[in-house]
Amino acid sequence: MAEADHKILSAEIKLGSQYYFYMETQTALAVPDEDNCIVVYSSIQAPEYAESTISRCLGIPEHNVCVITRRVGGGFGGKAMKAIPVATACALAAYNLRRPVRMYMNRKTDMKTTGGRHPMEVTYNVGFKEDGKITALHLDILINAGIGTDISPIIPLFMVGAIKKYDWGAFSFDIKVCRTNHSSKSAMRGPGEVQGTFISEAVIEHVASVLSMDVDSVRSKNLHTFNSLDFFY
């Protein structure tokens, strides 16, 4: 930061959440089978996770649980982890009643429980030269994870990977995953990478605006070289 000709201090970015709005809401059909087995048809993107969860819930081996996904009906990440509770509840009811059980959520309930993309609050300090070359960037990021863990602990990893698309010079960050009283957030279409890309481009455009330069010129000035790639990665 000391090498910079100009500095932008304590600039803020606020990123909201986003609902998946897939065509088919969370749904499952469970059918008891012979030899203490159960077959679950689930609109899920990760059937292997549902299989292990249902196995633990029912107290039966995983090979007694068959999870079949014929089609998802739209997912975008919202049916990776969030479909598991519906499939498991459906399986539990069918297992205890010894009859087929179907469950589905109406749109309102689905929107309340599925969570969506992680909202974030970002504060950044950036230093840069007169020609647009950025010499230092520091980010303070608060991630709203909601009430549950889900995939939230790995969101910072994806974010940093996306932010490092440019050579920021001295790059530092403090990312906190925050538990809140909101619904648990989950994977959604490039989780973390979308937010990281937005933050990167917002910083670049802010620098270009201050210097009254063409934003593509600032982008070009801060693209990686072989040496910076070796350092950053």
C-alpha positions in Angstrom: 0.0 0.0 0.0 3.0 2.3 0.7 3.9 2.2 -3.0 0.5 3.5 -4.2 0.0 6.9 -5.7 -3.7 6.8 -4.9 -5.8 4.9 -2.3 -9.4 4.0 -1.9 -10.2 3.2 1.8 -13.2 1.5 3.4 -15.2 1.1 0.2 -18.2 -1.1 0.7 -20.0 -3.7 -1.4 -23.3 -5.5 -0.3 -24.3 -8.6 -2.1 -27.9 -9.9 -1.6 -29.2 -13.5 -1.7 -30.9 -15.2 -4.7 -33.5 -17.9 -4.9 -33.1 -20.8 -7.3 -36.6 -20.8 -8.7 -36.3 -24.2 -10.4 -39.5 -25.5 -12.1 -40.1 -28.4 -9.8 -39.9 -27.8 -6.0 -38.3 -30.3 -3.6 -40.0 -33.7 -3.9 -39.5 -37.4 -3.2 -41.3 -40.7 -3.4 -40.3 -43.6 -1.1 -41.3 -47.2 -1.6 -40.6 -49.9 1.0 -38.9 -53.0 -0.6 -38.3 -56.6 0.6 -35.5 -57.6 2.9 -35.6 -54.4 4.9 -34.7 -52.3 1.9 -36.2 -49.0 0.7 -36.2 -47.3 -2.7 -36.4 -43.5 -2.8 -37.1 -41.5 -6.0 -35.8 -38.0 -5.3 -35.4 -34.8 -7.3 -31.8 -34.4 -6.0 -28.4 -33.5 -7.5 -26.4 -35.6 -5.1 -28.2 -38.9 -4.5 -25.2 -40.5 -2.7 -25.5 -38.0 0.1 -29.2 -38.8 0.5 -28.4 -42.5 0.6 -26.0 -42.2 3.5 -28.3 -39.8 5.4 -31.3 -42.1 5.0 -29.2 -45.1 6.0 -28.3 -43.4 9.3 -31.8 -42.2 10.0 -33.4 -45.6 9.5 -30.6 -47.5 11.1 -30.1 -49.8 8.1 -27.0 -50.4 6.0 -26.4 -48.1 3.0 -26.7 -51.1 0.6 -30.3 -51.4 1.8 -31.1 -47.9 0.5 -31.5 -47.2 -3.2 -31.9 -43.6 -4.2 -32.9 -43.0 -7.8 -32.9 -39.6 -9.6 -34.8 -39.9 -12.9 -34.8 -36.1 -13.5 -34.2 -33.0 -11.4 -36.7 -30.5 -12.8 -34.2 -27.7 -12.3 -31.6 -27.5 -9.6 -28.8 -24.9 -9.9 -27.3 -26.2 -6.6 -30.6 -26.0 -4.7 -31.1 -29.7 -4.9 -27.7 -30.8 -3.8 -28.0 -30.6 0.0 -31.5 -29.1 0.4 -33.2 -32.1 -1.1 -31.8 -34.5 1.5 -34.3 -33.6 4.4 -37.3 -34.1 2.1 -36.0 -37.4 0.8 -35.1 -38.6 4.4 -38.4 -37.6 5.9 -40.2 -39.3 3.0 -38.1 -42.5 3.5 -38.8 -42.5 7.3 -42.5 -42.2 6.9 -42.6 -45.0 4.2 -40.3 -47.2 6.3 -42.5 -46.9 9.4 -45.8 -47.1 7.6 -44.7 -49.9 5.3 -46.4 -48.2 2.4 -45.3 -45.8 -0.4 -45.1 -42.1 0.6 -44.8 -39.1 -1.6 -43.8 -35.6 -0.4 -43.4 -32.3 -2.1 -43.1 -28.7 -1.0 -45.3 -25.9 -2.3 -43.5 -22.9 -3.6 -43.8 -20.8 -0.5 -42.4 -23.4 1.8 -39.7 -24.2 -0.7 -38.6 -20.6 -0.8 -38.5 -20.3 3.0 -36.5 -23.4 3.6 -34.1 -23.6 0.7 -32.0 -20.6 1.5 -30.4 -19.6 -1.8 -27.1 -17.8 -2.5 -25.0 -16.4 0.4 -25.5 -12.7 1.1 -22.2 -10.8 1.8 -20.9 -7.5 3.1 -17.5 -6.5 1.8 -15.2 -3.7 2.8 -12.0 -3.1 0.8 -8.9 -1.0 0.7 -7.0 -0.7 -2.5 -3.9 1.2 -3.5 -2.9 1.9 -7.1 -0.5 3.8 -9.3 -1.3 6.6 -11.7 -1.2 4.3 -14.6 -3.8 2.0 -13.1 -1.5 -0.7 -11.8 -2.9 -2.0 -8.4 -0.2 -2.4 -5.8 -2.3 -3.7 -2.8 -5.7 -4.9 -2.0 -7.2 -5.9 1.4 -10.7 -7.4 1.8 -12.9 -7.8 4.9 -15.8 -10.1 4.0 -18.7 -11.2 6.1 -20.6 -14.2 4.7 -24.2 -14.8 5.9 -24.3 -18.6 6.2 -27.7 -18.7 7.9 -28.6 -21.0 10.7 -26.9 -24.2 9.4 -23.5 -25.2 8.1 -24.4 -26.7 4.7 -21.5 -25.9 2.3 -20.7 -22.5 3.9 -17.2 -23.4 5.2 -15.9 -23.9 1.7 -17.3 -20.7 0.2 -14.2 -18.6 1.1 -12.0 -21.1 -0.8 -14.0 -20.6 -4.0 -14.1 -16.9 -3.5 -10.4 -16.4 -3.1 -9.8 -18.6 -6.2 -12.0 -16.2 -8.2 -10.6 -13.0 -6.7 -7.1 -14.1 -7.7 -7.8 -13.8 -11.4 -6.0 -10.4 -11.2 -2.5 -9.5 -10.0 -3.3 -7.4 -7.0 0.3 -6.9 -5.8 0.1 -7.3 -2.0 -3.2 -9.2 -1.5 -4.7 -9.9 1.9 -8.1 -10.8 3.2 -10.1 -11.5 6.3 -13.2 -13.7 5.5 -15.7 -14.6 8.3 -18.5 -17.1 7.8 -21.3 -15.9 10.1 -24.1 -17.9 11.7 -27.3 -15.9 11.7 -31.0 -16.4 12.3 -31.7 -16.6 8.5 -32.5 -19.8 6.6 -29.4 -21.9 5.9 -27.7 -20.8 2.6 -26.4 -23.4 0.1 -24.7 -23.9 -3.2 -25.9 -21.9 -6.1 -24.5 -21.7 -9.6 -20.7 -21.2 -9.0 -21.0 -20.7 -5.2 -18.5 -18.2 -4.0 -17.0 -17.8 -7.5 -19.8 -15.5 -8.6 -19.4 -13.2 -5.6 -15.6 -13.3 -5.9 -15.7 -12.3 -9.6 -18.2 -9.5 -8.8 -15.9 -8.1 -6.1 -12.9 -8.3 -8.4 -14.6 -6.4 -11.2 -16.1 -3.9 -8.8 -12.6 -3.0 -7.5 -11.2 -2.7 -11.0 -14.1 -0.5 -12.1 -13.8 1.7 -9.0 -10.1 2.2 -9.7 -10.8 3.1 -13.4 -13.5 5.6 -12.3 -11.1 7.4 -9.9 -8.4 7.6 -12.6 -10.9 8.5 -15.4 -9.4 5.6 -17.4 -11.0 3.0 -19.6 -11.9 0.0 -17.5 -10.5 -2.5 -20.0 -7.1 -0.6 -19.8 -7.1 -1.1 -16.0 -8.0 -4.8 -16.4 -5.2 -5.3 -18.9 -2.7 -3.5 -16.6 -3.5 -5.9 -13.8 -3.6 -9.2 -15.7 -1.3 -11.9 -14.4 2.2 -12.4 -15.7 4.1 -15.8 -15.5 5.8 -14.6 -12.3 2.7 -13.4 -10.6 0.8 -16.6 -11.5 3.6 -18.6 -10.0 3.4 -16.4 -6.9 -0.4 -16.4 -6.5 -0.9 -20.0 -7.3 
